Amino acid sequence: MNPKDKIMRNLSQYQYIKKLLGKIVKERLDIKGYTLGMLTADLLADNRIDLERLNNALQIGENNCIDFKRIFQIGTLSPKTADSRITDMLAEIKAFEFLYNHCFQDITYLRQKTSTKTVDYTSRRNEDYYAVEVTRLGLPLAEKKKPTYSQEGNLFNKGIQWFTLDGNNNIPKWEETIYSAIKNEYPQVSEFCKIKVNNWKGIVVISVGRDYFISKYARRDMFLPKTLSNVIQTVFNNLKQTGNYKYLQHLILVIGKYPNQIFTYPTFN
């Protein structure tokens, strides 16, 4: 059995994966000359994938999130965007899973292909309304110019370039990376919240890794819980001190390698 057929056979065993994700994965695998890659390697590694958990998340999402299917409404995938778009989807599904498991209600998926002036999700928890923006830490080119943490109120006198995220020695680089993710996504949260009648609060969810696919390329020491917990607390507090992040109320960091480890600051009551 060739790799493509094996992948599709494995995915077809799960009702909601087949229904919502199967066609997209097939389209990605049908791209000529693009059947091999990191995502394909993960899909072929049967013992590295939590397909049952993903299938359950898709089922819950379809039943408990308005417009959940819109996550999967995309056009033809190109070799350049195929893996990235699929992993973006997985990050959005993981964000829904977090909201659902933390007692959020009225979860609605808003993102549209034609609009960048909205957030990914809206939801309610107790008496508070939330605008939720999801992003994923990808692998930008080293030469690509990125905003530096030091530029935000001169909080840290560092100009950090891209790096390999591996352990306590890279705390400043983690700070830089998470700062950049917030910097890119917060304007959408702010623009959305400021036009609402109620007092809305913003959440930025940052996904690391594939969430449901555990990459064989990931190092065992890449993610240190205490390190990341301290990092998101430091970045959040420093950004709030600038006065430029009025609507940012929570920062959530989710890690694919450890599905049960999600770092939230401040924590929800």
Number of C-alpha atoms within 10 A of each C-alpha: 7 6 15 17 12 13 22 18 14 15 22 15 13 16 15 20 22 18 14 20 21 19 14 21 23 15 14 22 24 13 14 9 8 14 16 11 11 13 20 18 18 20 24 17 15 13 11 16 18 14 19 15 12 21 21 16 20 25 15 16 22 15 11 16 19 16 16 24 14 14 20 14 11 11 9 10 19 14 14 9 11 19 19 17 17 19 20 20 18 24 27 25 21 26 26 27 17 17 18 19 9 11 10 18 16 15 22 20 22 18 18 15 10 6 9 10 13 20 27 22 25 24 19 18 15 8 5 12 20 23 26 31 24 24 20 21 16 14 10 11 10 10 8 8 10 16 17 20 25 15 12 15 14 11 14 15 11 14 14 17 16 17 13 10 17 17 17 16 10 14 16 15 22 24 22 24 22 20 22 16 20 23 16 11 19 22 17 18 25 22 14 19 23 14 10 10 7 10 12 22 22 25 23 24 26 24 26 17 21 25 25 24 23 22 20 13 9 14 12 11 10 13 19 12 15 10 15 21 16 14 21 23 17 13 20 21 12 16 20 14 12 13 10 13 18 16 23 23 18 20 22 20 21 23 22 22 22 14 14 9 12 16 22 17 19 14 10 8 3
